[in-house]
């Protein structure tokens, strides 16, 4: 896929600047940002946050609530937690 | 690990669950897998709570664990099934209708068509409100890479939603029922 290749290109291009304070190269971002007028930028932001808040507002499913309850009750101490993690790892291997 | 360390984590852990879950769903496009992912993240975070550096962003730390868990499983799965990127992505692209009401479909469908890198960068910056530096740490890449991905994602999203130019849509909220809902909700 082209996008994948593009992203690899990003990484390669960024290696030189990685970690430096001057790594921001504003001209690269400016070049892309120019394509989007501020109204479009704002519109996308609203849509994105609206769509995402829809996900955030979904009720937390029972198994996760149960796990949290167990955490709250401190049923998962270091040793027990290890057991649970091992169970998950076993599940991954299955 | 000492109980006090975990004690101090419990509340922020609970508070982060809806966000972790939303991010997990947007990462893997599958609610059941997302819930498993959040569950594994919570257990790992709980067990590794000693490795959290006080004073750093706890939510970013959790997101890093979730993301690493997702990608290590995905790499393993991909090796096992020798799947190509495209086929895998297609299978993961759950119809947006599964979540929320129809107003959201366009934006969610468009998001699902972004590359994984672009989508996660855009969501972490634009929806979760992390800083570029935090996202760079979460994703294990350079800050410049994050900026580039977010910008590409925005341009692509605008194309997919047909709003590349200011004249392509009405700037009024009435053009966007979602926005109307958000703005008028009291």
HADDOCK unambig.tbl for C-alpha pairs under 7 A between the chains (distance, minus, plus):
assign (segid A and resid 3 and name CA) (segid B and resid 115 and name CA) 6.75 0.50 0.50
assign (segid A and resid 10 and name CA) (segid B and resid 145 and name CA) 6.06 0.50 0.50
assign (segid A and resid 11 and name CA) (segid B and resid 145 and name CA) 6.58 0.50 0.50
assign (segid A and resid 14 and name CA) (segid B and resid 142 and name CA) 6.76 0.50 0.50
assign (segid A and resid 14 and name CA) (segid B and resid 144 and name CA) 6.63 0.50 0.50
assign (segid A and resid 14 and name CA) (segid B and resid 145 and name CA) 6.49 0.50 0.50
assign (segid A and resid 18 and name CA) (segid B and resid 142 and name CA) 5.62 0.50 0.50
assign (segid A and resid 23 and name CA) (segid B and resid 144 and name CA) 6.53 0.50 0.50
assign (segid A and resid 24 and name CA) (segid B and resid 144 and name CA) 5.53 0.50 0.50
assign (segid A and resid 29 and name CA) (segid B and resid 147 and name CA) 6.93 0.50 0.50
assign (segid A and resid 29 and name CA) (segid B and resid 148 and name CA) 6.27 0.50 0.50
assign (segid A and resid 29 and name CA) (segid B and resid 151 and name CA) 6.84 0.50 0.50
assign (segid A and resid 32 and name CA) (segid B and resid 151 and name CA) 6.27 0.50 0.50
assign (segid A and resid 33 and name CA) (segid B and resid 151 and name CA) 6.51 0.50 0.50
assign (segid A and resid 36 and name CA) (segid B and resid 155 and name CA) 6.78 0.50 0.50
assign (segid A and resid 36 and name CA) (segid B and resid 164 and name CA) 6.26 0.50 0.50
assign (segid A and resid 36 and name CA) (segid B and resid 165 and name CA) 6.86 0.50 0.50
assign (segid A and resid 37 and name CA) (segid B and resid 165 and name CA) 6.62 0.50 0.50
assign (segid A and resid 37 and name CA) (segid B and resid 166 and name CA) 6.21 0.50 0.50
assign (segid A and resid 39 and name CA) (segid B and resid 166 and name CA) 6.03 0.50 0.50
assign (segid A and resid 40 and name CA) (segid B and resid 163 and name CA) 6.53 0.50 0.50
assign (segid A and resid 40 and name CA) (segid B and resid 164 and name CA) 6.73 0.50 0.50
assign (segid A and resid 40 and name CA) (segid B and resid 165 and name CA) 6.80 0.50 0.50
assign (segid A and resid 40 and name CA) (segid B and resid 166 and name CA) 5.92 0.50 0.50
assign (segid A and resid 45 and name CA) (segid B and resid 126 and name CA) 6.41 0.50 0.50
assign (segid A and resid 46 and name CA) (segid B and resid 179 and name CA) 6.78 0.50 0.50
assign (segid A and resid 47 and name CA) (segid B and resid 107 and name CA) 6.62 0.50 0.50
assign (segid A and resid 48 and name CA) (segid B and resid 107 and name CA) 6.92 0.50 0.50
assign (segid A and resid 48 and name CA) (segid B and resid 127 and name CA) 6.37 0.50 0.50
assign (segid A and resid 49 and name CA) (segid B and resid 127 and name CA) 4.99 0.50 0.50
assign (segid A and resid 50 and name CA) (segid B and resid 178 and name CA) 6.80 0.50 0.50
assign (segid A and resid 51 and name CA) (segid B and resid 104 and name CA) 5.61 0.50 0.50
assign (segid A and resid 51 and name CA) (segid B and resid 107 and name CA) 6.76 0.50 0.50
assign (segid A and resid 51 and name CA) (segid B and resid 108 and name CA) 6.66 0.50 0.50
assign (segid A and resid 52 and name CA) (segid B and resid 22 and name CA) 6.97 0.50 0.50
assign (segid A and resid 52 and name CA) (segid B and resid 127 and name CA) 6.46 0.50 0.50
assign (segid A and resid 54 and name CA) (segid B and resid 100 and name CA) 6.22 0.50 0.50
assign (segid A and resid 55 and name CA) (segid B and resid 22 and name CA) 5.15 0.50 0.50
assign (segid A and resid 56 and name CA) (segid B and resid 18 and name CA) 5.03 0.50 0.50
assign (segid A and resid 56 and name CA) (segid B and resid 19 and name CA) 5.68 0.50 0.50
assign (segid A and resid 56 and name CA) (segid B and resid 22 and name CA) 5.30 0.50 0.50
assign (segid A and resid 60 and name CA) (segid B and resid 18 and name CA) 6.69 0.50 0.50
assign (segid A and resid 64 and name CA) (segid B and resid 39 and name CA) 6.28 0.50 0.50
assign (segid A and resid 68 and name CA) (segid B and resid 14 and name CA) 6.79 0.50 0.50
assign (segid A and resid 72 and name CA) (segid B and resid 10 and name CA) 6.77 0.50 0.50
assign (segid A and resid 78 and name CA) (segid B and resid 1 and name CA) 6.04 0.50 0.50
assign (segid A and resid 78 and name CA) (segid B and resid 47 and name CA) 6.32 0.50 0.50
assign (segid A and resid 81 and name CA) (segid B and resid 43 and name CA) 6.89 0.50 0.50
assign (segid A and resid 81 and name CA) (segid B and resid 47 and name CA) 6.19 0.50 0.50
assign (segid A and resid 85 and name CA) (segid B and resid 43 and name CA) 6.75 0.50 0.50
